[in-house]
């Protein structure tokens, strides 16, 4: 990814702390509580965010590590700040999708302590922004720039937004700049949290079906974009340092090359598993295909990953350790 200071993912837990360490779940266990543990040399622990794209990365890596390289994979769900702490302590080995949302932890662990290593892009470019349904934008084209939002604020009012326009958010644990953007641009809007990604999606689908106006914090790639036609509201152009201080942000979110990070000891001594994960790099189209199977077609996560592995050996064979090819 380009500058780790300018490409920050805003979906990570602002409220996550040491207490969140107790709230981890395994991807393969369908949400059942599962504590951290230190595995054997043949166990790889992969912290995984709670959205489908991150789950797809881990699921595919798990299939190949277990079926082709003989490892056991522990996929543990956690927010980004907690994941970096786990990489630092050695409780996790590799983070397969990071949106660069914790620059202070990057600086501390990667640059200062050198307990975590940056392992390059994983192949997918993500982008966050404010989005409205196309049917509304076609009737009110002024909504396509932030300068037109205040004139339309009444259209987005809800009982929860206190007389202001509602900007729909997902989980309160996602880290966003939206409150700062609203304040610094003088917008008559208020962020309202649905509570989770699933709840946000449900609310979007409900309003979209009813052809109601809404404006939401949203991102690409995301499987729902195939079903709900939304267009982005243009926020002020990014300038150097425009998001350096959270309280002063007044610009658009960046396009971010999603990155991989590893525990430094694992990166050096993790053998075939580390070599494989360093080489793991797939396209947005690859990830989207697996996510489509998981979400739209309702396939089991492991089943979707296995299907992709079966159909794309020419891609993943390039990730294999040299002696395994």
C-alpha positions as CSV (number, residue, x, y, z in Angstrom):
1,X,0.0,0.0,0.0
2,X,1.1,3.5,-0.5
3,X,1.7,5.9,2.4
4,X,0.6,4.2,5.6
5,X,-0.3,7.6,7.0
6,X,-2.6,8.6,4.2
7,X,-4.5,5.4,3.5
8,X,-6.3,4.6,6.7
9,X,-9.2,2.2,7.0
10,X,-12.0,3.8,9.0
11,X,-13.9,0.7,9.9
12,X,-11.9,-0.4,12.9
13,X,-12.8,-0.4,16.5
14,X,-12.4,3.0,18.2
15,X,-13.7,1.4,21.4
16,X,-11.7,-1.8,21.3
17,X,-9.2,-2.2,24.0
18,X,-7.7,-4.9,26.2
19,X,-11.1,-6.1,27.2
20,X,-11.9,-7.0,23.5
21,X,-9.3,-9.8,23.7
22,X,-11.9,-11.9,25.5
23,X,-14.4,-11.4,22.7
24,X,-12.9,-13.4,19.9
25,X,-14.7,-16.0,17.8
26,X,-13.5,-18.5,15.3
27,X,-14.5,-18.1,11.7
28,X,-15.0,-21.8,11.2
29,X,-16.9,-22.2,14.4
30,X,-19.7,-19.9,13.2
31,X,-19.4,-17.4,16.0
32,X,-18.9,-19.6,19.0
33,X,-16.6,-18.1,21.6
34,X,-13.1,-19.3,21.4
35,X,-10.1,-18.1,23.5
36,X,-6.7,-17.2,22.2
37,X,-4.2,-20.0,22.4
38,X,-0.6,-20.6,21.3
39,X,-0.6,-23.3,18.7
40,X,2.2,-25.7,17.7
41,X,4.6,-24.9,14.9
42,X,2.1,-26.3,12.5
43,X,-0.7,-24.0,13.6
44,X,-1.2,-20.6,12.0
45,X,-3.4,-18.0,13.7
46,X,-5.1,-15.6,11.4
47,X,-7.0,-12.6,12.9
48,X,-10.0,-11.8,10.7
49,X,-12.3,-8.8,10.5
50,X,-16.0,-9.2,10.6
51,X,-16.8,-8.4,7.0
52,X,-17.2,-10.8,4.1
53,X,-14.1,-9.8,2.1
54,X,-11.8,-10.4,5.0
55,X,-13.5,-13.7,5.8
56,X,-13.0,-14.8,2.1
57,X,-9.3,-14.1,2.3
58,X,-8.8,-16.1,5.4
59,X,-11.0,-18.9,4.2
60,X,-9.1,-19.4,0.9
61,X,-5.7,-19.2,2.8
62,X,-7.1,-21.7,5.3
63,X,-8.0,-24.2,2.5
64,X,-4.6,-24.1,0.9
65,X,-2.6,-24.1,4.2
66,X,-4.5,-27.1,5.5
67,X,-5.1,-29.1,2.3
68,X,-1.8,-28.4,0.5
69,X,0.7,-27.6,3.1
70,X,-0.4,-29.6,6.1
71,X,-1.0,-26.8,8.6
72,X,-3.9,-26.2,11.0
73,X,-5.4,-22.7,10.7
74,X,-7.1,-20.9,13.6
75,X,-9.2,-18.0,12.1
76,X,-10.0,-15.6,14.9
77,X,-12.4,-12.7,14.5
78,X,-11.2,-9.4,15.9
79,X,-11.1,-5.7,15.2
80,X,-8.0,-4.1,13.7
81,X,-6.5,-2.5,16.8
82,X,-6.8,-5.9,18.7
83,X,-5.4,-7.7,15.7
84,X,-2.3,-5.5,15.8
85,X,-1.9,-6.1,19.5
86,X,-2.1,-9.8,18.9
87,X,0.5,-9.7,16.1
88,X,2.8,-7.7,18.4
89,X,2.4,-10.3,21.3
90,X,2.7,-13.3,19.0
91,X,-0.9,-14.5,19.8
92,X,-1.6,-14.1,16.0
93,X,0.6,-14.7,13.0
94,X,-0.7,-12.9,10.0
95,X,-3.3,-10.3,9.2
96,X,-4.5,-10.8,5.6
97,X,-6.6,-7.7,5.1
98,X,-5.8,-4.4,6.7
99,X,-7.2,-1.0,5.7
100,X,-4.4,1.0,7.4
101,X,-6.7,2.4,10.1
102,X,-4.3,2.2,13.1
103,X,-1.3,4.3,12.1
104,X,-0.2,4.8,15.7
105,X,0.0,1.1,16.2
106,X,1.8,0.6,12.9
107,X,4.4,3.2,14.0
108,X,4.8,1.6,17.4
109,X,5.0,-2.1,16.3
110,X,6.4,-1.9,12.8
111,X,8.7,1.0,12.9
112,X,9.7,1.3,16.6
113,X,9.5,-2.1,18.2
114,X,9.8,-4.1,15.0
115,X,7.6,-6.8,16.3
116,X,5.3,-6.6,13.3
117,X,6.3,-6.6,9.7
118,X,4.5,-5.0,6.7
119,X,4.2,-7.6,4.0
120,X,2.9,-5.6,1.1
121,X,-0.5,-5.3,-0.7
122,X,-2.9,-8.3,-0.8
123,X,-4.2,-7.3,-4.2
124,X,-7.5,-5.6,-3.5
125,X,-8.1,-1.9,-3.5
126,X,-10.7,-0.5,-1.1
127,X,-12.5,2.8,-0.9
128,X,-14.8,4.3,1.6
129,X,-17.2,7.2,1.0
130,X,-20.7,8.5,1.4
131,X,-23.3,7.0,-0.9
132,X,-26.9,7.6,-2.0
133,X,-29.2,5.5,-4.1
134,X,-29.1,6.3,-7.8
135,X,-32.8,6.8,-8.0
136,X,-32.5,9.7,-5.6
137,X,-29.4,11.2,-7.3
138,X,-31.2,11.2,-10.6
139,X,-34.0,13.3,-9.2
140,X,-31.7,15.5,-7.1
141,X,-28.3,15.7,-8.9
142,X,-27.1,18.3,-6.4
143,X,-26.7,15.5,-3.8
144,X,-23.6,14.3,-5.7
145,X,-21.5,16.9,-4.1
146,X,-21.2,17.8,-0.4
147,X,-22.1,21.4,-1.3
148,X,-25.6,20.4,-2.1
149,X,-26.3,18.3,1.0
150,X,-27.6,21.0,3.4
151,X,-30.3,22.0,0.9
152,X,-31.5,18.4,0.9
153,X,-31.0,17.6,4.6
154,X,-34.7,17.5,5.3
155,X,-35.1,14.6,2.9
156,X,-32.8,12.5,5.1
157,X,-34.3,13.3,8.5
158,X,-35.2,10.4,10.7
159,X,-36.6,10.1,14.3
160,X,-33.0,9.2,15.4
161,X,-31.3,12.2,13.7
162,X,-32.7,14.9,15.9
163,X,-34.0,17.3,13.2
164,X,-30.9,16.9,11.1
165,X,-30.2,14.7,8.1
166,X,-29.2,11.2,9.0
167,X,-25.9,9.7,7.8
168,X,-26.4,6.0,8.2
169,X,-23.4,4.2,9.8
170,X,-22.8,0.5,10.5
171,X,-21.1,-0.7,13.7
172,X,-20.1,1.8,16.4
173,X,-16.8,-0.1,16.5
174,X,-16.0,1.1,13.0
175,X,-13.6,4.0,13.0
176,X,-14.8,6.8,10.8
177,X,-14.1,10.5,10.3
178,X,-17.7,11.3,9.5
179,X,-18.4,13.3,12.6
180,X,-15.4,15.5,12.0
181,X,-16.2,15.8,8.3
182,X,-19.8,16.9,9.1
183,X,-18.6,19.4,11.7
184,X,-15.7,20.8,9.6
185,X,-17.8,21.2,6.5
186,X,-20.7,22.7,8.4
187,X,-23.2,20.1,7.3
188,X,-26.7,19.8,9.0
189,X,-26.3,16.0,9.4
190,X,-25.9,13.6,12.2
191,X,-24.3,10.1,12.2
192,X,-26.7,7.4,13.3
193,X,-25.4,3.8,13.9
194,X,-27.4,0.8,12.8
195,X,-25.3,-1.3,15.2
196,X,-23.6,-3.7,12.9
197,X,-22.7,-4.3,9.2
198,X,-25.7,-6.7,9.0
199,X,-28.1,-4.2,10.5
200,X,-26.8,-1.4,8.2
201,X,-27.3,-3.7,5.2
202,X,-30.8,-4.5,6.3
203,X,-31.6,-0.8,6.7
204,X,-30.2,0.0,3.2
205,X,-32.2,-2.8,1.7
206,X,-35.4,-1.7,3.4
207,X,-35.0,1.9,2.2
208,X,-33.9,0.9,-1.3
209,X,-36.9,-1.4,-1.7
210,X,-39.3,1.4,-0.6
211,X,-37.4,3.9,-2.9
212,X,-36.8,6.1,0.1
213,X,-33.9,8.6,0.3
214,X,-30.8,7.7,2.4
215,X,-27.2,8.6,2.6
216,X,-24.8,6.1,4.1
217,X,-21.2,5.5,5.0
218,X,-20.2,2.7,2.6
219,X,-17.3,1.0,0.8
220,X,-16.1,-0.9,-2.1
221,X,-15.6,-3.8,-2.8
222,X,-18.8,-5.0,-1.1
223,X,-21.2,-7.7,-2.2
224,X,-24.3,-5.6,-1.7
225,X,-23.2,-3.3,-4.5
226,X,-24.3,-5.9,-7.0
227,X,-27.9,-5.6,-5.6
228,X,-28.2,-2.0,-4.6
229,X,-27.3,0.7,-7.1
230,X,-25.6,3.5,-5.2
231,X,-23.5,6.5,-6.3
232,X,-20.9,8.3,-4.3
233,X,-21.3,11.8,-2.9
234,X,-18.2,13.9,-3.8
235,X,-16.4,15.1,-0.7
236,X,-13.7,17.7,-0.8
237,X,-10.6,16.6,-2.7
238,X,-7.8,15.0,-0.6
239,X,-4.8,17.2,0.1
240,X,-1.5,16.1,1.8
241,X,-2.2,15.7,5.6
242,X,-5.9,16.4,5.3
243,X,-6.6,13.4,7.6
244,X,-3.5,13.6,9.8
245,X,-5.5,14.9,12.7
246,X,-8.8,13.1,13.3
247,X,-10.7,16.1,14.6
248,X,-9.7,18.3,11.7
249,X,-10.6,16.0,8.7
250,X,-12.5,17.8,6.0
251,X,-11.7,15.7,2.9
252,X,-12.7,12.5,1.1
253,X,-11.5,9.1,2.2
254,X,-8.6,7.6,0.2
255,X,-8.5,4.7,-2.2
256,X,-6.5,2.1,-0.2
257,X,-4.4,-0.8,-1.3
258,X,-5.3,-3.3,1.4
259,X,-2.3,-4.7,3.1
260,X,-0.9,-7.7,4.9
261,X,1.0,-7.7,8.2
262,X,2.8,-10.4,10.1
263,X,4.2,-11.1,13.5
264,X,8.0,-10.5,12.9
265,X,9.1,-13.8,14.3
266,X,6.5,-15.7,12.2
267,X,7.6,-13.7,9.1
268,X,11.2,-14.8,9.7
269,X,10.7,-18.3,11.1
270,X,7.2,-19.4,9.9
271,X,8.5,-21.7,7.2
272,X,6.2,-22.6,4.3
273,X,3.2,-21.0,5.9
274,X,4.9,-17.6,6.1
275,X,6.3,-17.9,2.6
276,X,2.8,-18.8,1.3
277,X,1.1,-15.9,3.0
278,X,3.7,-13.4,1.9
279,X,3.0,-14.5,-1.7
280,X,-0.8,-14.5,-1.3
281,X,-2.1,-11.8,-3.6
282,X,-5.4,-12.0,-5.5
283,X,-7.6,-9.5,-7.4
284,X,-10.7,-7.7,-6.4
285,X,-12.6,-9.9,-8.8
286,X,-11.3,-13.1,-7.1
287,X,-12.3,-11.9,-3.7
288,X,-15.7,-10.6,-5.0
289,X,-16.4,-14.0,-6.5
290,X,-15.9,-15.9,-3.2
291,X,-17.9,-13.2,-1.4
292,X,-20.7,-13.5,-3.9
293,X,-20.9,-17.3,-3.3
294,X,-20.9,-16.7,0.5
295,X,-23.5,-14.0,0.6
296,X,-25.7,-13.9,-2.5
297,X,-25.7,-17.6,-3.1
298,X,-25.6,-18.5,0.6
299,X,-22.8,-21.0,0.4
300,X,-20.9,-22.1,3.5
301,X,-17.7,-20.0,3.8
302,X,-15.4,-23.0,3.6
303,X,-17.4,-24.5,0.7
304,X,-17.1,-21.2,-1.2
305,X,-13.3,-21.1,-0.5
306,X,-12.9,-24.7,-1.6
307,X,-14.8,-24.0,-4.8
308,X,-12.5,-21.1,-5.7
309,X,-9.4,-23.1,-4.9
310,X,-10.6,-25.9,-7.1
311,X,-11.3,-23.6,-10.0
312,X,-8.2,-21.3,-9.7
313,X,-5.1,-23.5,-9.3
314,X,-3.2,-21.4,-11.9
315,X,-3.6,-18.4,-9.5
316,X,-2.8,-19.9,-6.1
317,X,0.0,-22.2,-7.4
318,X,2.0,-19.0,-7.7
319,X,1.7,-18.5,-4.0
320,X,3.2,-21.8,-3.0
321,X,6.6,-22.1,-1.4
322,X,9.2,-22.8,-4.1
323,X,9.9,-26.3,-3.1
324,X,6.2,-27.2,-3.1
325,X,5.5,-26.1,-6.7
